[in-house]
Structures are given as structure tokens and as C-alpha cells.
Amino acid sequence: MNRLRSSIRAKLTVATLLPLVTAIGVCWLVGISIIATRFADQAQQSVETNLNSAHEIFLGELARLSDIIRLNGQTASFSSVLSSSDKPSVILPLHLTLHNERLSFLTLVDRYGFVRYRAGNPGNTGDSQKNEKLIADALKGVVTSGIMLLSEEQAARENPQLPQQIAITIKATPHARPYFKQIENRGMFLVAASPVLTADGSVAGVLYGGVLLNRDNHLIDRINRVVFRQSESKEPEHESGSATLFMDDVRIATTVLDEKRQRAIGSLMSSEVYETVSRGRTWVGKAYVLDRQNFTAYEPLRDYRGNLIGSLYVGVPELPYLQLRSRINAVFSGVLVFVTLIGIGLSAWISRRLSRPVKALEEEVRRIAAGETLPDIFVESHDEIAALAKEFNIMKHRLAARETENLTLNRTLEDKVVERTRQLEEKSRQLLNTQKELAQSERLAGIGLLASGVAHEINNPLAIIRGNAELLEMSKRLNDSDQSEVETIIRSVGRVERIVSNLLTFARTKKKVIRPFRIEALLDDILDQIGHQIPLDSFTIERRYQAAGLEIEGDEDQLRQVFNNLIVNGLQAMEGGGELTVGTEVRESEGLCRITITDSGVGIGRELQEKLFNPFFTTKAHGTGLGLAVSYGIVKDHGGDIRVESEAGQGAVFIVVLPVWSLATPGNGQCAG
């Protein structure tokens, strides 16, 4: 028996570990290779994209300069100056533009190409610029712009301060080609020229200007911030990425830092990059930047005449990518080692599990018979232990099937209990709503009976008071003060009479006069007449009817009283004006017609909504509190429902729901439209 167990464990261990170790080894080799390649490709693609962004920023700066020169060239005074010798009228505008727009020079020439005025060097005029292609093209009537290299003498003629700004000391740089100059005295400029037009549209001259790019940290820092998302307040960080503007292979503006953490202006690009860029081709790949390998991209720059004069560079250092790749490789290798260890342990556990002796299977059968739940035993071999395990699993599954049937039956019974409980809760809710409506009806009936008796008892003495007050009013013995008091009595008696009238209306159970009528025609009639009760100058009334031609059967006069009361209440709720919306909607599947009156007033708080339809409850200073109670009784008497939806400060919506099918005669209760 021991020999059989050992044989099973050996076969299972070899069969499990050999594929596992082989697969893990292959995964490790492929994964390391993919990570290395992917990191390099991703970094280089990112740098190439960054170069495109830097190019767009560079073009944007050139476009900004063109707009400045073009807008200033449109100044009417320039054309008049070019036709006369009046210089003072242009001195101030040109000087303001030169300083406010941070230009290096700004010059005005006439139509023959002779310099009339230099804002950066007012004393130097009269020389000819007609041989300069930029100026010659502008004299043809078009705005021109580009890059230009100026010598020390040319720059000094435009602005005497430029030569000292142009000069850049050349620094020895590893991996660079030999450079024989000690100091670079040329300057790279962004330049633009715009024609100056006369009133008849002819060219009177040209206004041209430029910005020096040597040591121009403003432009190169903006490229660095935009491309590498650095904060504007931060110093350049070579570790996150760098940008450079080259004249030939000399850095004239850069965010690359040298070993002293200073901008490496005057250093040179690597010789292998220069060999490619000097031929007018873009370089994309790894290259040395000073003494460190970077992922780089270089784009050649050409002047206005098309001559190759330098390049634009962006790049990121390779070291952070190598460090990140090493960390990922370490994590990846650690995961594979961890999985291998788990696989070895799992293989040993399975081998022991499947090589249990036959007496262990007998023990499992006994435990199943006692009601315990155990997992299946899986054996890959075809020996007697596999046969015993198979019989054991069959027995266990049969017992589990019976238990599942019992669980299914119990679950079905529980679902039925839940469904019956839900139905019972729904019936209980309906019963509570019915009880609430019955209590409201009984309360209204009791209050109505009481109101009827009180109203009849008050009417007789009220008539006597009114009569005597009117006699006093007609008396000539009353002075003005007494006359005013009598008028107050008569007005108060009138108000009491109106309250008594409302009480009688509330208490009186009039017999309904049922006849068919169009609900929207009734609403239109009320809205057309409501202006006699309330001035409508400050209100907007909108009608949203969706039940065109609908006829229902009911007491038109009583329902007119309901809707008139709701519309008046809505208008009175909007002090100072607002919007009132009256809408209808038919729900044919439910047999209901829904009428809504919406106002944009102050709204009704939740604590007041439950009291709105109670008799004598009102929020108005001179209200009786019977209008909504009477409306509630009329709607309920028609088999309908009335409710309010509102939030404080957000207006209110009164909703009246009337049955269509139950009130309509055969063939007349449907929407005709």
C-alpha cells in the first residue's frame, strides 16, 4: 500500500510541476522582453508627440508676432508719415509697441525700401532694406513672417543693445563635433513684416519687427511647461523633460541643466544628431544630451529664405525609465516566483490528498452517511483508489440532490409567503386610504350640518343690524366721525354676510345637474373671464391642453366653481406677478382626465398641505377657509380626487382627477380628438 501511495505522489508531482515551471520560465522571458521594448517605444512615441506640441507653440509665437506687426501696420498715421517728413507722430506709438510687446526691434520703411524710422535706434535711418526678401514680399501687399539670422552688425543697426544680448560663449560638450568659434555672435530672430496701406489701398511702406531668440527663456520655458506640464513657478527640471532651441548645433535657449544646475546655453548637440539634422531630416531616437542618454526628437528649422539655420528639440532622460522598468521587472519576477512557490505547495497538498489509503475512503463514506458535507475527491490515475473515489462521489451527489430538492421546496414556500405578505400590505394601504377619505367626508358632513344651523340663526339679527346701520347712515345728525364709524359697521356686516353665504354654500347639498360638456371649453371660459376679478397685467397664463375635444358628464356649474377657485388662488399666490399654467391630460387606459393648475408663487410647506382642505383653514388675511373645502366636496361627489404638490418657495401644483368612463354615457366618454 505504501508503494502505491508513493507512486501516485511521484506521478502527480512530476505531471504538475514540469508544465508549471516551464510555463513560468517562458512567461518570465517573454514578459521581460515585452516590458523593455514597450517602455522604449512608449517613451519615444511620447517624445515625438511632445515635439509636435513644441512646434505648434513655436508657430503660435510666430503668429502672435505677425498679429502685432499687422495690427500696428494698419495705423492710419503711418501712411501719412511715409508721405511726409513728420516723424514725431509715429515715435510714441512705435516706442510703446516696442516696449509693451517686448520686441527686440521695430522699424518703418517706405515703399522704396529705405528706412524712415527705427524705434530701437532712432538715429540710424536712410539705409535700404529692399534686398531683404521678407521686406520685398511685404512691399507686394502681404503679411510675411519667419526666422532670420542677423549678424552682429545687422543687429546693432536695428538696436545698439542687441550685440551684447546675442553673444554666446561656446562650451565644450561631450559627444559633440568640434566647434572652432569661441563666441557665437549671430542672433536668431522671429521676424514679421506688414504692408502699410494708404487710404486708396496702395502700399505706402512696410512695418517690420523681430524678437531675439538667443537666451529667450520665456519661449522655451513656455514650451517646457505646456509639453511636460510643469508649474509656472518651478525652475526647469531636466528629470521630467527638457526643450532646446539650437542655432546650427549651439544651444541658444534651453531648459537643459549642466552639472552646476545652470542652463546649458552655449553647449553643443551630439555629433550623430547633427549629422542627421544638418541634412534637413528629423531625428527621433536615443541620443546624448550633454553627458546623459535621453529619448530625443529634433526638428530642423529653416529661415525665411529656406536655408537650414538650426533645430528645435524636446526630450526626456532615459534613466527614470530604466529605473521604472527595473522596478516593474523586479515586481514581475517576484510575482512569478511567488506563483511558483504556491504551485509547488499546491502540488504537494494535492498529491497527499489523492493518495489517501482505502480506509480513509471508508471513513469518508461513514461521515457522509452521518450528514456531513465534504468536497469531491479527484484522482487522475486509473487504479483502485480512483474507482473507490468515483463510487464515493456518486453516493455523495445523490444525497446532495435530495437535499437540493428539499431546499428548492422550502424556497418556493418562502417566495409564496413573501408574495402573500406583499398583497396583504397593499390591501392594508388601500383600506387606510379609504378610511381616511371616509373620515374626511364624515367630518365635512358634520361641519356642514352645524354651519347650516349657525348661518340661519345669524342671518336674522344680521339683517336687523344692517337695517339700523343704514338708517343711521341716512341720518343728518351724524358728524363726519360718526359717519365713518357707521360705514365701518356696514362693511363689517357685508363681510359677515359673505362668510354666512359661504357657510350655506358649504352646507347645502345641491342636487347635481348632470350633462355632457367639454372640459377645455369650461377652462377657457374661466380664463377669459378671470380678468374681471383680478387684473392680469403682471401675469402670464399658459394653456397646455392634451385632451382636445374631450367631453365628460358632470355638473358644469359646480366644477366651474372648483376650477375658478383654484385659478383665483393660484393668481393670488403670486404677489407681484408670475406664470400660471393650466393643463389637461387624458389617461385612456385608466379612464381618467387629469387637470393641473400650476403657479410660480411662494409654494406651500409640507406641514400645511394636510390642512388645506379642512373647513375654516386659510393662510390669507381675509379668507374664510371654505373655498378649498367646498371644492374638495364637489370633486369627491363627482367620484374624483383633488390634491396638491408643492415645496416652500417653488410654487404649487393643484391636481384634479375626474373619471371619464364612469361618468360618460356610452359612446360619449372618449377623447374625440
Protein Blocks (a to p, Z undefined) as FASTA:
>chain_A
ZZmmmmmmmmmmmmmmmmmmmmmmmmmmmmmmmmmmmmmmmmmmmmmmmmmmmmmmmmmm
mmmmmmmmmmmmmpmklmmmmmmccfklmmmmmmmmmmmnopabdcdddfkopafbdfkl
mmlghiacklpmklmmmmnopacdddddddfklmmmmomklmmmmpccddddehiacdfb
fbdcbdcddddddddddfkopafbdcdddddfehplklmmmmmmmmnopafkbccdfklo
ccdddehjacfbdcbdcfkopafehiacdfklmmmmmnopaceddddehjaccddddddd
ddfkopafbdcdddddfklmmmmmmmmmmmmmmmmmmmmmmmmmmmmmmmmmmmccfklm
mmmmmmmmnopacdddddfblcfklmmmmmmmmmmmmmmmmmmmmmmmmmmmmmmmmmmm
mmmmmmmmmmmmmmmmmmmmmmmmmmmmmmmmmmmmmmmmmmmmmmmmmmmmmpckbcfk
lmmmmmmmmmmmmmmmmmmmmmmmmmpccddddddddfklmmmmmmmmmmmmpccklpcc
ddddfbghiacdddfklmmmmmmmmmmmmmmmmghiacddddddddfknopacdddddfb
ebjafklmmmmmpghiafbfkbghlmmmmmmmmmmmnopacdddddehiapaddddddfk
lmpcghilccfZZ
